[in-house]
Amino acid sequence: MVRGSITDGQVADWVQSRAAKSDAEKQIHRETMLDYPKADDPAGQGHRDDIRLFVDFIDADEKRI
C-alpha cells in the first residue's frame, strides 16, 4: 500500500479504514491508559502519588522522575 501511494494522506486513510474500533473499545483503552499503574502495582511504584499516567510510570521506571 505504501509503495503504491502518492501521499501520506492516502496511507493514513487506508490505515484508518482498516483500524476502526468501536466506541466501547476506545473507552476501555482510554480508561486503561488513564488508570495505569494501579495502586497495588507490583513494580514498587504504587506508593508514589506523582505517577498518574502510564507515561509517568515509564519516566519513573527510567529514573527521570
C-alpha positions as CSV (number, residue, x, y, z in Angstrom):
1,M,0.0,0.0,0.0
2,V,2.7,2.5,1.0
3,R,4.8,1.9,-2.1
4,G,1.8,2.4,-4.4
5,S,0.5,5.6,-2.7
6,I,1.3,9.1,-3.8
7,T,0.7,10.8,-0.5
8,D,0.9,10.1,3.2
9,G,-2.8,11.1,3.4
10,Q,-3.7,8.1,1.2
11,V,-1.8,5.8,3.5
12,A,-3.5,7.4,6.6
13,D,-6.9,6.9,5.0
14,W,-6.1,3.3,4.2
15,V,-5.0,2.6,7.8
16,Q,-7.9,4.4,9.3
17,S,-10.4,2.4,7.2
18,R,-8.9,-0.9,8.4
19,A,-8.2,0.0,12.1
20,A,-11.7,1.1,13.2
21,K,-12.5,0.4,16.8
22,S,-15.9,0.6,18.4
23,D,-16.6,3.4,20.9
24,A,-16.7,0.8,23.7
25,E,-13.2,-0.4,22.7
26,K,-11.9,3.2,22.6
27,Q,-13.4,3.9,26.0
28,I,-11.8,0.8,27.6
29,H,-8.4,1.7,26.1
30,R,-8.7,5.3,27.4
31,E,-9.7,4.2,30.9
32,T,-6.9,1.7,31.0
33,M,-4.3,4.3,30.0
34,L,-5.5,6.8,32.5
35,D,-5.7,4.3,35.4
36,Y,-2.2,3.0,35.0
37,P,-0.4,2.0,37.2
38,K,-2.8,0.5,39.7
39,A,-2.4,1.3,43.4
40,D,-1.2,-2.2,44.2
41,D,1.4,-2.0,41.4
42,P,3.9,-4.9,41.7
43,A,6.7,-2.8,40.2
44,G,7.0,-1.0,43.5
45,Q,5.8,2.4,42.3
46,G,2.3,2.3,43.8
47,H,3.3,4.4,46.8
48,R,4.1,7.4,44.6
49,D,1.4,10.0,44.2
50,D,3.3,11.8,41.4
51,I,2.7,8.9,39.0
52,R,-0.7,9.5,37.5
53,L,-0.5,8.3,33.8
54,F,1.3,5.4,32.1
55,V,3.9,7.9,30.7
56,D,4.7,8.9,34.3
57,F,5.3,5.3,35.1
58,I,7.7,5.0,32.2
59,D,9.6,8.1,33.3
60,A,9.8,6.8,36.9
61,D,11.0,3.4,35.7
62,E,13.7,5.0,33.7
63,K,14.6,7.2,36.7
64,R,13.6,10.6,35.0
65,I,11.3,11.5,37.8
